[in-house]
Amino acid sequence: MVLEGDYPVHAQTFLDMRDIGFTNYPAEARVPGLPVAISEEFQKLYEGKTDAQETLDTIAGVVEDRSEK
């Protein structure tokens, strides 16, 4: 599907990640719920509901809050 029609920008990156496998970073994975919380914030960015700086600031706050627990 990724290769149908025009070759999308960075398509090979996604194919490489699929081929080698990708998992959460160890620092992220050891904090329960953190990967999901980060993904939810990035989803808002992808949907155009927030801008990049707001997303990064929010994620930094989420990481700080969850890391303290």
KEDOVEX-931887 format. One line per 8 residues: for each residue x, y negated, z negated of N, C-alpha, C. Coordinates in Angstrom, 3 decimals, always signed. Each point is the difference from the previous one (the first is absolute). Example, Ala and Ser with C-alpha at 12.3 -4.5 7.8 and 13.67 -1.06 7.14 Angstrom:
BEGIN
+13.190/+5.690/-7.800/-0.890/-1.190/+0.000/+0.900/-1.200/+0.000  -0.350/-1.050/+0.720/+0.820/-1.190/-0.060/-0.770/-1.090/-0.730
//
This chain:
BEGIN
+0.826/+1.191/+0.000/-0.826/-1.191/+0.000/+0.876/-1.262/+0.000  +1.041/+0.019/-0.797/+0.870/-1.176/-0.092/+0.632/-0.321/+1.343  +0.244/+1.021/+0.796/+0.697/-0.218/+1.257/-0.928/-0.166/+1.200  -1.327/+0.030/-0.210/-0.922/-0.194/+1.117/+0.081/-1.428/+0.514  -0.117/-0.165/+1.297/+0.020/-1.344/+0.581/+1.357/-0.648/-0.184  -0.017/-1.257/-0.391/+1.250/-0.717/-0.243/+0.671/+0.525/-1.263  +1.309/-0.110/-0.026/+0.774/+0.440/-1.157/-0.054/-1.116/-1.041  -0.731/+0.196/-1.119/-0.133/-1.066/-1.004/+1.342/-0.365/-0.625
+0.109/-1.220/-0.424/+1.189/-0.466/-0.702/+0.180/+0.857/-1.252  +1.184/+0.435/-0.257/+0.363/+0.789/-1.172/-0.641/+1.388/-0.034  -0.527/+0.469/+1.111/-0.615/+1.331/+0.031/+1.000/+1.061/-0.411  +1.242/-0.126/+0.453/+0.996/+1.011/-0.329/+0.255/+0.055/-1.504  -0.059/-1.141/-0.678/+0.181/-0.020/-1.446/-1.043/+0.868/-0.681  -1.257/-0.128/+0.411/-1.066/+0.796/-0.599/+0.180/+1.484/+0.317  +0.424/+0.292/+1.200/+0.238/+1.398/+0.363/+1.168/+0.577/-0.800  +1.049/-0.786/-0.189/+1.136/+0.457/-0.795/-0.412/+0.244/-1.451
-0.779/-0.905/-0.559/-0.477/+0.177/-1.375/-0.843/+1.265/-0.111  -0.827/+0.239/+0.983/-0.822/+1.207/+0.001/+0.884/+1.235/+0.048  +1.016/-0.033/+0.843/+0.863/+1.158/+0.193/+0.878/+0.305/-1.206  +0.515/-1.026/-0.652/+0.874/+0.244/-1.147/-0.780/+0.053/-1.305  -1.230/-0.456/+0.049/-0.803/-0.036/-1.216/+0.293/-1.267/-0.768  -0.964/-0.502/-0.671/+0.184/-1.203/-0.801/-0.807/+0.161/-1.264  +0.599/-0.332/-1.092/-0.687/+0.069/-1.273/+0.232/-1.311/-0.728  -0.672/-0.168/-1.081/+0.173/-1.219/-0.780/+1.413/-0.045/-0.581
+0.504/-1.195/-0.167/+1.299/-0.165/-0.624/-0.080/+0.493/-1.444  +1.068/+0.604/-0.530/-0.039/+0.544/-1.364/-0.448/-1.024/-1.051  +0.471/-1.228/+0.119/-0.386/-1.023/-0.982/-1.496/-0.284/+0.061  -0.558/+0.105/+1.174/-1.429/-0.231/+0.203/-0.812/+1.203/-0.484  +0.486/+1.178/+0.307/-0.738/+1.228/-0.280/-0.108/+0.301/-1.491  +0.947/-0.468/-0.793/-0.043/+0.341/-1.422/-0.991/-0.853/-0.784  -0.577/-1.008/+0.609/-1.002/-0.830/-0.673/-1.367/+0.405/+0.550  -0.816/+0.672/-0.808/-1.296/+0.483/+0.485/-0.857/-1.115/+0.604
-0.510/+0.262/+1.181/-0.896/-0.937/+0.669/+0.672/-1.134/+0.742  +1.288/-0.180/-0.175/+0.687/-1.126/+0.633/-0.015/+0.077/+1.520  +0.314/+1.149/+0.601/-0.041/+0.052/+1.467/-1.375/-0.352/+0.574  -1.047/+0.446/-0.665/-1.359/-0.305/+0.470/-0.277/-1.494/-0.143  +0.378/-0.571/-1.125/-0.222/-1.430/-0.224/+0.736/-0.836/+1.046  +1.221/+0.382/+0.317/+0.768/-0.726/+1.015/-0.673/+0.139/+1.365  -0.418/+1.210/+0.327/-0.681/+0.225/+1.285/-1.272/-0.828/+0.118  -0.743/-0.100/-1.084/-1.238/-0.790/+0.017/+0.292/-1.468/+0.283
+1.070/-0.515/-0.563/+0.353/-1.401/+0.242/+0.457/-0.208/+1.441  +0.779/+0.937/+0.535/+0.412/-0.126/+1.394/-1.191/+0.122/+0.945  -0.995/+0.793/-0.371/-1.197/+0.129/+0.834/-0.689/-1.355/+0.147  -0.061/-0.763/-1.071/-0.597/-1.349/+0.062/+0.767/-0.884/+0.987  +1.324/+0.138/-0.005/+0.822/-0.764/+0.943/-0.318/+0.419/+1.428  -0.045/+1.311/+0.233/-0.273/+0.512/+1.348/-1.367/-0.425/+0.506  -0.942/-0.156/-0.905/-1.357/-0.413/+0.380/-0.129/-1.513/+0.138  +1.078/-0.728/-0.290/-0.020/-1.453/+0.128/-0.670/-0.714/-1.162
-0.180/+0.707/-1.109/-0.657/-0.587/-1.169/+0.969/-0.784/-0.876  +1.299/+0.270/+0.157/+1.041/-0.726/-0.734/+1.158/-0.259/+0.958  +0.891/-0.895/-0.411/+1.188/-0.222/+0.826/+1.180/+0.758/-0.616  +1.114/+0.001/+0.679/+1.150/+0.804/-0.427/+0.516/-0.419/-1.371  +0.135/-1.294/-0.226/+0.541/-0.448/-1.286/-0.935/+0.348/-1.150  -1.281/-0.191/+0.199/-0.975/+0.348/-1.038/+0.053/+1.499/-0.308  +0.114/+0.806/+1.042/+0.084/+1.447/-0.174/+1.235/+0.380/-0.797  +1.145/-0.550/+0.371/+1.239/+0.315/-0.709/-0.040/-0.459/-1.450
-0.571/-1.174/-0.241/-0.120/-0.496/-1.373/-0.910/+0.905/-0.828  -1.103/+0.428/+0.593/-0.928/+0.889/-0.699/+0.662/+1.337/-0.304  +0.689/+0.551/+0.970/+0.675/+1.285/-0.206/+1.068/-0.125/-1.084  +0.734/-1.093/-0.002/+1.013/-0.206/-1.040/-0.657/+0.003/-1.377  -1.158/-0.627/-0.117/-0.731/-0.008/-1.265/-0.488/+1.388/-0.386  -0.498/+0.739/+0.966/-0.475/+1.364/-0.254/+1.161/+0.876/-0.473  +1.121/-0.103/+0.672/+1.181/+0.797/-0.381/+0.435/-0.367/-1.423  +0.038/-1.274/-0.280/+0.415/-0.439/-1.334/-0.968/+0.502/-1.066
-1.303/-0.160/+0.237/-1.005/+0.447/-0.969/+0.065/+1.502/-0.244  +0.058/+0.759/+1.072/-0.020/+1.463/-0.147/+1.319/+0.551/-0.512  +1.078/-0.698/+0.222/+1.306/+0.465/-0.465/+0.165/-0.193/-1.495  -0.740/-0.925/-0.558/+0.089/-0.284/-1.437/-0.730/+1.042/-0.833  -0.904/+0.754/+0.611/-0.832/+0.947/-0.751/+0.701/+1.295/-0.233
//
